[in-house]
């Protein structure tokens, strides 16, 4: 007897709909056979399925079985096929009606005692199922809220194989899981830190505000203990709240790699990723034998903070240049190419020299001029060109450290950022586009300036020997500064401030 039902596998972060065919009327096999390009986890599923069926009180068929996972040219990965294979076998044995199975997409890992364990990538699986026209889905109990975020599909959670059989046999009331998206955002969309925690550093706060308003990449250079890490960690608190599409894009990445917290159905706060400088290229950018997203994609719609920037291997840093321009990581393999979204704000921090105290009054610098030159040369010119804002972070004075009033908090700064973002949305007609993502044609169209500002920019280009990319970066930052002040045209003071954020070009 032949049974047929549907499941989903994950390829990168995308779901691929699969047809699960089970035939238990064939002979000639020494043991059950799974075909359709399965990985090791899928091949081992037959042993888990056998024990789960028996320990759940059902009869396992004595005849041998053939299980086909289609399409055959797509790699099937993970344990999500356990539950659909078990249900297919039971349908062949007459325990279930085969026709009822075809209405559902089924996913879930089985324990030996019949419990259904959660799997990774459920959000992408639910989105794929809904796009394919399915209206019903059976998922593990712990994955129910995550899948229920997707509209146009009813999600039925099960905690065991027996419960799944009872649900399909209509022995249990079918009650799909529902979630309140507004409540989820209210519950998950808060931060534990605030910009008011930072003492002093008003010039750096100003630079971070500009970076947040226009989604500009920023480089901080300063001695140890100046507050670079503290500032970067609070950058996300002044960004606009995540929209539902942004939250879904980010959540599906974390779900695919198994990093979504069990108590969260959505990621409603902008992520802040801070990988160590010993991270490898694939860990940072993504890839591996079975390609998976890296830190760049995990920072999607959030902040990627690279502390000790100069300590990263140069070849690793060069790998992030193209994603900074494209907003995505393309991983090419012989079998095909996977695309991982990676649109983030890069915040980099480094010391001015190997000892960290060059140009400060805190301690005497022990580095020689050659050592300082080699240290700064670790950052290539093309990579520095992709940083919109360069800012020096000075040591905090004792007087400011002891101040009780810490200046503006995150909510106040966020209002200014949101006002600037609103102007950009109206200008570009795209809610996801910002000044920082403008192309050259858009810079020419939207970055008009008066003659004084034009002359000031021309002089800076000649004096600092800036590249064409640096020219566009200055115009973009000046455009954001003008938006923060509510000006339609870029004025000379806006250009002057934007040029001031490129002064570190002379040191590299």
N, C-alpha and C positions, 0 to 999 in steps of 0.2 A: 504494500500500500504506500502511496505517495502523499506527502503533506507539503504545504508551501506556506511560508509566512515571511515577514520582512523585518530587517534590522538595519543598523547603521554602523559603519566603521569610520574612524577618523584618519584623514590624510592631511598631515600638518595641523591646521586648526579647522579645516573644512570637513563637514560630514559627507559621506558617500553612501547613498541608499543601497542596500544589499538584499538580495533575495535568498532566503534559506530554504533549500529543498532537502527533504529527508525521505529516504526510501529504505524501508526495513524488510522488503520482500525479495531482496537479492541474496544470493548465496555465493560461495566461493571465496569469501574473505576470511582470513584468520581472525581478524578483529575489525571493529568499526573503522571506516575510512572517511577522512575529511579532505575534500579537494576544493580548489578555488583559491590557491595562493595564500594559505594560512601561515601565520607566524607560529612560533613555539607555543605561545600562550593559547592560541586557538586550537592547535593540535592536541594539547593536553586537556582541552575542555571535555573530551569524551569520557575521561576517567572521572572528572568531577560530576559530570552529568549522570553517569551510571550510579554512583554512590548517592547522589542527591535524590534521584528517582526512587531508589530502593528504600532509603532512610525516610522518605516522605510518605511511605506506605503504598506506593504505586508499584506495578509490576513492570519490570524491564523486559522488553521483548527478547526472546531467545534467539531469533534469527539475526543475522548480521545486517548491518545498516551501512548505507552510503549517504554521506552528507555533502551537498554541493553548495558552495557560497558563490553567488554570482553578483557582479561580473567577475569572470575568472582572471582578468588582467589587472585587478586592483588588489594590492596587498591588504590582507585582513589582519588587523593588529588588536591586541588586548583581549580581555576576558568577557567582553560585552555580549558575545554570542552564546554564552552558556545557557541562559534562560530560553532564548528562542529555539536552540537545538533540543533542549529538554522538552519543551512544549510540542515541537514537531514530532519527536519520538512518541510522546503520549498520544498525539492525534493519530499517528499511524496505528497505534495499538487499540484505538477505539475509546480511549478515556475522554477525548475532546472531539468536538465537531470541527473538522478541518476548515470548513467554510468560515467559521467565526474568527479564525486566526488571521485571515487575510485583511480584516478591517483594521488591525492594529500594527503598529511598529513596536517591536519588543526588544528591550535591552536589559542586561543585568548579569552579574557574575554570581555563580552558585557556590555555596559552601557545601561541604560533604554532608551536612545534616539537613540540607534543603533551604537554608537561609539565603536570601538574596542580598548580595553585597553591592555597595555603590561602585560606579565606574567613572572614569574621566571623560570629559568632552560632552556631557549630556546636553548642554545648552546648544552647541552646534548640531548635535543629533536631532534635537527637537526642531530647530530652525530648518534643517534639511527635510525633515518629515513633513512639516507644514508646507514648505515650498513644493513638495512632490504631490500635494493634494490629500494627504492623510489627515484625518480628524481625530484619531484616537491613538494613544501611546501608553504602553506599560513600562514603567521605570522602577528602579529600586526606591524604597521608601525615603532614603536619605537624599536622593536626587530630585524628589518631587517638586519642591519649591523652585529649584533652578530651572527645570523644564517648564513649569507652569507660567514662567515669565513670558513665554512665547504665546502670542495670540493665535486664534484659529485652530487650536488643537487641544483636545481634552486629555489631561494627564491622569492616569490611574496608578497610584503607588501600590506596590506589593512588598511584603516583608519576607515572603517565603514562596517556594514553588507550589505548595499546597494552596496558598492564598491566590496565586495566579490562576491555578486550575479552577478554583471555586468562582473566581471572578468571570472567567471565560465561560463557565458552565451556568452562569446566572444563579449560582447558589448564594452569592453575596451581593448586596446592593452596590451598584456601580456609582460611586460618588467621586467625580474628578476633583483634583486639587485646584484651589483658586488662591491667588495672591493679590494683595493690595500694593500696587507699585508705588503709590504715594507714601504709604506707610513704610515700605522698604527703603525708599530714599530718605525719609525722615529718620529712620533708625540707623542707617549706615552712612549717612552723608555728613558726619561731624568729625572734627579733628581734635586731637588731644593737645596740640601745641598751638601757639598764637604768636603773631609777629610782635606783640607787645613784650614778649619775653626778652627780646634783643635790646641790650643797652647800647646807646650811641649808634655809630655807623649810619648816620643819616644819609650820607652820599651813596652808600651801598644799597640802602633801602630804596632810595630813589631809582637806582639802576635796576633793581629787582622789580619795582613797580612797572617800569617801562618794558622790561623783558616779559612780564606777565601780560601786560596790555596788548602787546603785539606779537607774542609767542616768539621772542627772540632768544637765540642761544647766547650764553653769558659766560665769561671767563673771570674768575677772581684770583688775584695774586696777592698774597700777604703772608706774614710770619705765622708760626704756630700759635694757637690760642687767640687769634684775632676774631674768631666767630664765623669763619667761612662755612663750616659744617652746620652750625646752628641756623644760619641764614638760609642755606639751601634746603634744610629740612622743613622750613616754614614757608617756602616758596609756594607750595601747593595750596596753602590756606588762603592765598589772595587771588588764586585763579577763579574764573567763573565756575559755578556748580556744574557738575556733569549733566548732560542731557541723557535721555533714555537711549538714543542710538549710540552715543559714546560709551555709556555704561555697558550696553550689550556687546559692543566690539571688544572692550577691555575684558569683560567677564569671560567671554568665550575663549580668549587666549589663556587666562588663568585656569579655566576649567579643563582645557585640552592638555595642559601640562600637570594637572593634579595639584594645583596650588590654590584652589578656591576653598576657603574655610567652610567647614561643615555647617556652621550656623549662619552662613551668608548665601543668599540666592543671587545677589547682585553685588558688584563693586561700584559703590556710589560715591566714593571719594577718589580723587585723582591719585594714582599710584606714585610713589617716590622710590625709585630703585637706586641703590648705592653699591654696586659691585666692587670687590676688592681689586687692587691694582695687579694682583697675580692672576686674574681671570684670563682664560684662554680666549682665542678668537671665536670659536664656535659657541662658547658660553656667553660671550658678550653679544655677538651678532646673531647667532643661531646656526643650526646645521647639525652635524653628526651623521653617523651611519643611518639612523632613522631620523631624518630632519625634524627638529622641534624648535620652537621659538627661543630666542636668547633674551638677554637683559634689555636690549633695545625694544623688542616687542612687548615685554612685560611692562615697560614704561609708557606704552601707548596711551596717548591723551593725558600724560602726566609728566613727571620730571625724571630725567636720568642724571644722577649726580655722580660725577667721576672725581673723587678726591685723590690727592697725590697724582695729578694728571700726568706729570712728567715721569712718574715711575712705571706707568703702563708701557709694555713693549711697543716700540714704534710701529711695528708691522700690525699690531692689534689696533692701535689708534687709527692707522690709515684705513682700516676696514670699515670704520664708521663714516667716512667722508661721503660716500654715495648715498647711504640711507638718510643722512642729514638733508640731502638735496631732494631725494625722491619720496621720503616719508614711508618707505617700505624696504624690506629685505627680501631679495630674490635669491633663493638657494637652488642652485642647479646641480642635478645629478644625471647620470646616464639614463635613468628611467623617466626623467621629467623635471620640471621646475615648480617649486613651491614658493608662494608669495606670503610673507608675514607682514602685517601692518606694523609700522614703527614711526608714528608721528608723535614726537615728544619735544620737550624743551630741554636742551642740554645745558647743564650747569657744571662747569669744570672749575676745579680749585687746585692751586699749586703754590709752592713756596717760591720766593724770589731767587733762591740759591740752594745748594745742597744742605747747608746747615740751617737755612730758613730765616736768617736775620740780616740779610743784605739790605742796606738802606733804612734800617730802623735804629732807634735809640735804646731798644730793650737790652740787647747784648751786642758785643762786638762780633762781626762776621769773621769766620775763620777761613773762608774760601778764597782761593786765588782767582784773578780775573779769568784765567783759562778754564778753571772749574766752573765758574758762573756761566761763561760763554757756552761750554759744552752742555751744561744743564738746560739752559734755555733753548739750545738748538735741538733738544729732543722733540720739541713740538715743531712740526714742519710748517712752512709758510702757507701752503694750500689748506691745511687743517685750520690754522689760525684765521685765515681769510673767511672761513665758514662760521666763525664766532662773531656775532653781531656787536656785542658789547664786551669791552675789556675794562675792568675796574680794579683799582688797587684797594686793598682792605688794610687799613692801618691798625696798629694796636689800640685797644680801647683804654682811654685815660682812666685813672683811679677815680677821679671826680664823677665821671659818667657811670662807672660801675656801681657807685654808691647811691645814685639817684633812684628815688622810688617811682617817679613818673617815667615811663618808658616810651612815650610817644604814641603814635597811632597804632591801633590794633588791626588785626586781619580783616574784620568786617568793614571797617572804615576804608581801608585801602582797596578791598574787593569791590566796593561800590564804584570807586574811580575806574578800576580796571573794567568793570562791566559796562560803564558808560562809554569807554573807549572802544570796547568790543562791539557795542551796539552800532556805533558809527561805522565800523568796518563791515559789519553785516549788511548795513544799508548801502554802503559803497560798492561792495562786491556782489551782493545778491546771493551770497552763499554763507550759511551759518558756520561752516567749518573753516572758512578761509580767513586768514589774518594778514596783517602787514608783513609779518615775518615770512610768509609763504608766497609773497608776490614774485612773479617772474619779471624779466627785464622789460617786456612790453608794458606790463602793469605799472612798473616803476615810472616809466616815461609818461604814462597816462595820468596817474594819480599823485605823483610827487612833484607838482609844479611849485616853483619858488620864485621870489622876487630877485632882482638883479644883484642886490647886496649879498643875499644868500648864495647865489650862483657864483659870484666872485670869490667868496669865502671858501666854497667847496673846491673851486679850481686851484686856489693857492694851497690848500691842504693836500690835494692830490699830487701837486708838484713837489712840495716840501717833504712829504713823507713817502713819496714814491709808492703810492697805493695802487692796487690792482683794480681792474674793472669790477670784480666781485666786491671789493671793499667799497667802491663808489656806490654800488647798489645797496650795500648794507647800511651805509651812512644815510642814504635817502630813506630807506625803510624805517630806521630808528627815528629819524627826524619826523617822518610821517606819524609815527606813534606818539612822539612828544607833542606834536600839534594836536592830535586827537585827544590826548589827555587834557589839554588846555582848551579844547573846543574850537580850534581854528581850522578853517577850511583850507587855507594856503599855508605852506611851510614858510616860516619867517627866518630871519638871520639868526635869532637867538636859538631857534630849534636846531639849525644846522651846526651852530657853534657847540651846543651841548652834545650832539651826535658825534661830531669830530673829536671831542674830548674823550669819548669812549673808544677811540682807536689809537690812543697814544702808546699803548703797549706794543704796537707794530714796530716801533723803533728799537725795541729791546730783543726782538726775536729774529 
